Amino acid sequence: MIFVGIDVAKDKHDCFILNSEGTVLADVFTIANNRIGFETLLSRIQSCSQGESKIKVGLEATGHYSYNLLGFLLDSGLATYVINPLHTNLYRKSLSLRRTKTDRIDARTIAMMLMSDVDLKSYSNTAYHNEELKSLTRYRFDKVKERAKLKSSVARLVNILFPELEKLVSSLHIAVVYALLSNYPGASYIANANTEELAETLCTASKGRYTKSKTAEIQVSIGSKMPAKSMELKHTIALIRELDKEISEVESAIDKITSQMDSPIFTIPGIGRHMGAMILAEVGDFSNFASADKLLAYAGLSPSTYQSGQLQNCYAHMEKRGSRYLRYALFNAAKYVCLWCPTFSAYLEKKRSEGKHYNVAISHAAKKLVRLIFAMQRSGKAFLADY
């Protein structure tokens, strides 16, 4: 057996090769992060292998820096293991008391982890191609977050330019309000507008729901006249509209992928297509997790533990390690599942009756949801009301 450890960086990768007897076959060497460097690595690995010897290649999960190298190794037919940097860090510390960390040492550490036969599972082509869905869901997450910031800016600007508007409409973030403020970015513009033109704008944007009586209400305000703020409001609304188009395009791409997955978790009441897609994308291959507790730990939802002598932690905080995107998706999905599923709703009420804060109670519901999702993915069965 041959073990290859690779420490991934932006412009270069440090590599180390040894065999199952612990003999160093290739001391640490550096390859460039390009096609020539990748082929040099493959050539060195092949030159170290003899006959039918098996090869294991390990590298740390370093986000986009390792993506191209990972694809090359999988396409070359090599069993590749992606290791959590926290795991590598703890393993390196266990080998020496010295606080030494370099790229060369990390490459050796990864190879030794593979040789020690720790509980690692190889990366699959399925998991690699799952990165497409992960990229889309994370991109959507960032875009939605960006849009939420802009909507907060709209609310702030409206409060300055037209404080009464929020009480005159069902929401500031509807098509008719955006159409109104794009054409008349402030109360002073609305007050001086032609009544017929204003009524036509409102009627068209609201599809006939806003009549002339609404126009009369809207034209009265104490809002300040601030051209700079009006310009900012107009531009902010334009940005929100552009983001709406981008998010819609991303969601269409997500829907196209998830429609082919046919995952049973979409049958859980309250889990929408996009939140479910984020959960599936972040978890990847469910067979990588031996139990639901392992998945909980990966999501960072499991409680931390501290015990020393007679001292024990009386309040276990959530670890909050692992994928923050998965934690976000599970936490928010749990809110909607508790709203739509009677079983989860009763569970939430039970936790609330025990005196737990709402967010703490939701975190318990999220843990219950993880166990449900894990069982459903393993069995392939749709949601049943008595789960």
WOSULZI-V339458 format. One line per field, one symbol per residue. phi: phi as a letter, one per 20 degrees, with the letter a starting at -180 (. if undefined). A space follows every 50 residues. Layout:
phi=???
This chain:
phi=.ddddceecfdbcecbcbdfenffebfgcdcfebgffffffffffffeec mefeccdcbffcmffefffffffffenefddddfgfffffffffebefec bcffffffgfffffffmffccffdffffffgfffffffffgfffffffff fffffffffeebfeggeecfbfdcgfffffffecfqfffffeffgfffff fffffelnfeeffffffffdadgfecgffffffffffffffffgffffff fffffffffeelffffefgoeffefffffffffmefffdfbffffffffm efffccbbmeecfeceeffldnfffffffffffffffffddgffffffff fffenefgfffffffffffgffffffffemeffdfef
